[in-house]
Amino acid sequence: MSKTKQTKIDKVTAMLRRPAGATLEALCKATGWQPHSARAALSTLRKKGAEIERRPSENRGCPSTYHLVSGPEAN
């Protein structure tokens, strides 16, 4: 019995599903990617039909969060 391996993009999707969403920094830390790679992953998810929303922080100086709103990856 082998478990299916969770890919990094699966991990990103799970983080984006959380009510609090995920910051770019959190995505980078969880995957080991550099920021440009994490942004490319978000872009790829969008191209696959996922709707990802960027919500600016209410506090100045705090990072924006990304949230998976709908699409094939949101189910």
Secondary structure, 3 states (H helix, E strand, C coil): CCCCCCCHHHHHHHHHHCCCCEEHHHHHHHHCCCHHHHHHHHHHHHHCCCEEEEECCCCCCCCCEEEEEECHHHC
